Amino acid sequence: MAYSQSKTENVANHLKMRFMEGNVEGHEIVVALISMVKAEKIELDEVAPILQTVFFEQPQGILLALKKASSLIDDQLIDSILQEVNE
């Protein structure tokens, strides 16, 4: 079941704060969001607005995070993450 709009906004703001504090890197946020889509917690069309919030509407930051994440992840990694979370 997908999150409500307010929960999605809370996720975006939480990720933004963690990113600003240096607790997570951009590509880690992308991996988390992809995992959330696959787990049906958020819809795919919610990913872009969340990334825009996290990266202060800066397309360059979003693109760099997407490029790095795409070079590091595959479906098997996402499945592994979801399995660990569900255990």
RABELQUI-V624577 format. One record per pair of residues at least 24 apart in sequence whose ideal C-beta (glycine too) atoms are under 6 Angstrom apart, sorted by the first residue. I is the first residue (numbers start at 1). J is the second residue. D is the distance in Angstrom with one decimal. If there is no record, write none. Layout:
# RABELQUI-V624577
i = {I;I}
j = {J;J}
d = {D;D}
This chain:
# RABELQUI-V624577
i = {2;2;3;3;8;8;12;12;15;16;16;19;26;27;27;27;29;30;30;30;31;31;34;35;35;38;39}
j = {42;43;41;42;42;46;50;53;54;53;54;54;65;65;68;69;54;65;66;69;69;73;78;78;81;78;82}
d = {5.8;5.5;5.8;5.8;6.0;5.4;4.3;4.0;5.0;5.6;4.6;5.4;3.1;5.2;4.0;4.1;5.8;5.1;5.9;3.7;5.6;5.6;5.9;5.4;5.0;5.4;5.6}
